[in-house]
Amino acid sequence: MGKKKKKRVDVVYSTNPDFGYDYDDEESEEETLPNSEQLLYVSIDRKKRKGKDVTLIEGFVGTEDDFKDLAKKLKSSCGVGGTAKDGEILIQGNHRDKIMKLLEGDGYKTKRKGGWVKKVG
């Protein structure tokens, strides 16, 4: 019953023996969109990281399990650590181009976010 208590909505405890609790359903989790319909933003971030580069992937729409699986695949493909939380995948190091190729190979649409453009001339 301990796990069921955590899913109660708006009420922590009631002294009424006939009270019916409302529970948060796991069914409300959104479905994972097909890879071809996903647009993922890939960028390099250094904020609050002591000057170290981190590759940041944002924009994934889907279930938490699919999100974690994608993060695990990217981390193992790059051979580095990272994390997946708050709708963002963080990969240690500057692996933007490699990750963009991997995602495009899996059918995702990717877009480079941030950075600078080298002007010629």
C-alpha positions in Angstrom: 0.0 0.0 0.0 3.0 2.3 0.4 3.4 2.9 -3.3 -0.3 3.5 -3.7 -0.2 6.3 -1.1 2.3 8.2 -3.2 -0.1 8.3 -6.2 -2.9 10.0 -4.3 -4.1 13.3 -5.8 -4.8 16.4 -3.6 -5.4 14.6 -0.3 -2.8 13.3 2.1 -5.0 11.8 4.8 -8.7 11.7 5.7 -10.4 10.6 8.9 -13.6 9.8 7.1 -13.7 6.0 6.7 -15.9 6.2 3.6 -13.7 8.7 1.8 -12.5 7.6 -1.7 -9.1 8.8 -2.7 -8.4 9.9 -6.2 -5.3 8.3 -7.7 -2.9 9.5 -10.4 -3.1 7.0 -13.2 0.0 5.9 -15.0 -2.1 5.7 -18.2 -1.8 9.5 -18.5 1.8 9.1 -19.7 2.1 10.2 -23.3 2.9 7.8 -26.1 6.3 7.9 -27.8 6.1 9.5 -31.2 7.7 7.6 -34.1 11.4 8.6 -34.7 10.5 10.3 -38.0 8.1 12.7 -36.3 10.5 13.7 -33.5 12.6 16.9 -33.7 15.6 16.8 -31.3 17.7 19.9 -30.6 21.4 19.2 -30.1 23.7 21.8 -28.5 26.9 22.2 -26.5 26.6 23.6 -23.0 29.2 24.8 -20.5 27.0 26.6 -17.9 27.5 25.6 -14.3 30.0 22.9 -15.4 33.3 24.4 -14.5 34.1 25.1 -18.2 33.7 21.5 -19.3 31.7 20.7 -22.5 28.5 18.8 -22.3 26.4 17.8 -25.3 22.7 18.5 -24.6 19.8 16.8 -26.4 16.3 18.3 -25.9 12.8 17.8 -27.4 12.2 14.1 -27.0 8.4 13.3 -26.8 7.6 10.0 -25.3 7.6 7.6 -22.3 10.2 7.7 -19.6 11.5 4.3 -20.5 12.0 5.2 -24.2 13.7 8.4 -23.1 16.1 6.5 -20.8 16.8 3.9 -23.5 17.8 6.6 -26.0 20.1 8.2 -23.4 21.7 4.9 -22.7 22.3 4.2 -26.4 23.9 7.6 -27.0 26.1 7.3 -23.9 27.3 3.8 -24.9 27.9 4.9 -28.6 30.1 7.8 -27.5 31.8 5.8 -24.8 31.2 8.4 -22.1 29.0 9.1 -19.1 25.9 11.3 -18.9 22.5 11.6 -17.5 18.8 11.8 -18.6 16.5 13.9 -16.5 14.0 16.8 -16.8 13.4 16.1 -20.5 17.1 16.6 -21.3 19.9 14.1 -22.1 23.4 15.3 -21.1 26.4 13.5 -22.6 29.8 14.4 -21.2 32.1 16.0 -23.7 31.7 17.6 -27.2 30.0 14.9 -29.2 27.5 17.0 -31.1 28.3 16.0 -34.6 28.6 12.3 -33.7 25.3 12.3 -31.9 23.5 14.1 -34.7 24.7 11.4 -37.1 23.6 8.7 -34.8 20.1 10.2 -34.3 19.7 10.9 -38.0 20.7 7.3 -38.7 17.8 6.2 -36.4 15.4 8.3 -38.3 15.2 11.3 -35.9 15.1 14.9 -37.3 17.8 16.9 -35.6 18.6 20.6 -35.4 21.8 22.2 -34.2 21.0 24.7 -31.5 23.2 27.6 -30.3 26.9 28.0 -31.1 28.5 30.3 -33.6 28.8 30.3 -37.4 32.3 30.8 -38.9 32.1 33.6 -41.5 34.3 33.2 -44.5 35.9 36.3 -46.1 
